[in-house]
């Protein structure tokens, strides 16, 4: 790691994190509404957002909680869904300056999301803890406040409105997946395959007795293994 010290400021991090925070605010409202539909108390819903900051992980987590799943299911599901953050964090360590210590690394790692990682890693210079704290501030506030708004409104709005808002998160995931699926056959194959597996665990006798948490884990692992075999990522020197 370079011994250089970055000159990025906390204020610059806040500025860079503003668009992310606004986006998280709207998306987390949908998460809060979804949690209210599953009869999860408001304070627990907000606490989940304040301690996790992961849309897909939280959505799967509350569904397991609502379905009376086990702690093991939640742990394994989160491990599978959020495993990409291992690679993101490892990559980001090549961008940090010498002012990072163990405490700041652990704290900053809590706020690593797809968007925060993308902004931090795109900086041409090294990043320091103050910049990362500023970058994460508004996304964290937006995600937590949006969750509170959604969970609160979900208890007062008519059922047909909350049901409509409850599918907003799924719509977001579809919007994320469809564009790359149009360009990459491997991604398209993964989407189709995981959908078929999910339908199998929902409709096929005996398989539909498996809890939602373990079904998600099995579908994700099987899909990843099959896609990795048939659509391996080619290295630059494969043609040499």
Secondary structure by P-SEA (a helix, b strand, c coil): cccccccccaaaaaaaaaaaaaaaaaaaaaaaaaaaaacccaaaaaaaaaccccaaaaaaaaaaaaacccaaaaaaaaaaaaaaaaaaaaaacccccccccaaaaaaaaaaccaaaaaaaaaccccccaaaaaaaaaaaaaaaaaaaaaaaaaaacccaaaaaaacaaaaaaaaaacaaaaaccaaaaaaaaaaaaaaaaaccccccccccaaaaaaaaaaaaaaaaaaacccccccccc
